[in-house]
Amino acid sequence: MPRGAPAVKLAITVDHDVHAKVLRAAREQKQSVSAWMTTAARQRLALRDGLRAVDEWEREHGELSEEELRAARRRAFHVRRPRPRATSR
């Protein structure tokens, strides 16, 4: 989160195995746990919104065909995800 941006403190409880994995993932990505959790929550919310949009589309136009689903999976699989930039010294 950028400096000066308002933030809200949130206390959560997670299973032990999730806790360890979150700590490891945040450390590997050189992020704070708060930043890592915020990114994870944003991704989950985007996924939820996308699934709702598909559901709405299907209610209006009918269910996606198997071929359309395969094409969507191919596209999703090949989406290039941004990689962390290397820092120059």
C-alpha positions in Angstrom: 0.0 0.0 0.0 1.4 3.4 -0.9 2.6 5.6 1.9 0.0 7.9 3.2 -2.9 5.7 1.9 -5.5 5.1 4.6 -5.5 1.5 5.7 -7.8 -0.4 8.0 -6.5 -2.9 10.5 -8.1 -6.3 10.3 -7.5 -9.1 12.8 -8.1 -12.6 11.3 -7.7 -16.2 12.4 -6.3 -18.8 10.0 -5.5 -22.5 10.3 -1.9 -23.3 11.2 -1.0 -24.7 7.8 -2.3 -21.7 6.0 -0.4 -19.4 8.4 2.9 -21.0 7.7 2.3 -21.0 3.9 1.3 -17.3 4.0 4.4 -16.4 5.9 6.6 -18.3 3.5 4.9 -16.9 0.4 5.2 -13.3 1.7 8.9 -13.8 2.5 9.6 -15.3 -0.9 7.9 -12.4 -2.6 9.6 -9.9 -0.3 6.3 -8.5 0.9 4.8 -7.9 4.2 2.1 -10.3 5.3 -0.4 -7.4 5.1 0.6 -6.6 1.5 0.5 -10.3 0.5 -2.9 -10.8 2.1 -4.2 -7.7 0.4 -3.1 -8.9 -3.0 -4.6 -12.4 -2.3 -7.9 -10.8 -1.3 -8.0 -8.6 -4.4 -7.4 -11.6 -6.6 -10.1 -13.6 -4.9 -12.6 -10.7 -5.2 -11.7 -10.3 -8.9 -12.3 -14.0 -9.4 -15.7 -13.8 -7.5 -16.7 -10.8 -9.7 -15.7 -12.7 -12.9 -17.7 -15.8 -11.9 -20.7 -13.6 -11.2 -20.4 -12.0 -14.6 -20.3 -15.4 -16.3 -23.3 -16.5 -14.3 -25.2 -13.3 -15.4 -24.2 -13.8 -19.0 -25.3 -17.5 -18.9 -28.7 -16.5 -17.5 -29.2 -14.1 -20.4 -27.6 -16.2 -23.2 -27.6 -19.8 -22.0 -24.9 -22.0 -20.7 -21.4 -21.9 -22.3 -20.7 -24.8 -24.5 -17.9 -27.3 -23.8 -15.9 -25.8 -26.7 -16.4 -22.3 -25.3 -15.2 -23.5 -21.9 -12.2 -25.2 -23.4 -11.3 -22.0 -25.3 -11.7 -20.0 -22.1 -9.4 -22.4 -20.2 -6.8 -22.1 -22.9 -6.9 -18.3 -22.8 -6.8 -18.3 -19.0 -3.9 -20.7 -18.9 -1.8 -18.6 -21.4 -2.4 -15.2 -19.7 0.9 -13.7 -18.9 1.2 -12.9 -15.3 3.4 -9.9 -14.3 6.7 -10.9 -12.8 8.4 -8.9 -10.1 11.0 -6.6 -11.6 14.6 -7.2 -10.8 16.2 -4.3 -8.9 19.3 -2.9 -10.4 22.3 -2.3 -8.2 
